[in-house]
Amino acid sequence: EVQLVESGGGLVKPGGSLRLSCAASGFTFSNYRMNWVRQAPGKGLEWVSSIKTSTICIYYADSVKGRFTISRDNANSSLYLQMNSLRAEDTAVYYCARSPGTSSDCSWNAFDIWGQGTMVTVSS
Amino acid sequence: DIQMAQSPSSLSAFVGDRVTITCRASQGISNYLAWYQQKPGKVPELLIYSASTLQSGVPSRFSGSGSGTDFTLTISSLQPEDVATYYCQKYNTAPRTFGQGTKVEIK
């Protein structure tokens, strides 16, 4: 079964850090682009970050640029999001999602599989 | 950055009605447009990609159309299980922006 399972969420104080993980199974992880999307309570979906490989085609939303770092470990079929200098407005459910694609360029496809999400709460 | 605007923000219709949701990009995005369905308390699911291609397993009452800046999601005959919020997204280049969502309810 194709599956993405996020972990690492929790309660953190403003200015603190958190590292989210996403464990993939049921598919060849290295063949897929990966993404993080968040959803604040009662709000819509917000794209956060995307990664093709560890060194190229890495992107961030302006709202997290300089504070968040996306990375991946293909050997362990895992995606990560290191979140530093957290703010109250970062409070959200964080989803990882995959995008099919094997081309050598930085083109992207829609997000076809999503994890169940992990909640991050930034509050004092 | 390209902005994605959905309308309406919410709608209420009868079972069996034809429902149309629109999504407008502030600049042309060719057909790099996806639609997602998020049922209450659930994870988003991909309905349509490339503006009009139905994802495997999605009922045929859902369809998508458009190219460039104007796109449409149509539910040909609304069913109770279609109660959800629907989002469009431009995905080919970053930022991979979502529309603000359209909440669909049953009258």
Interface residues (C-beta under 8 A of the other chain):
Chain A: N35 V37 G44 L45 E46 W47 S50 Y59 Y60 A61 D62 Y95 S99 S107 W108 N109 A110 F111 D112 W114 G115 Q116 G117
Chain B: D1 A34 Y36 Q38 V43 P44 E45 L46 Y49 S50 Q55 T85 Y87 Q89 Y91 N92 T93 A94 P95 R96 T97 F98 G99 Q100 G101
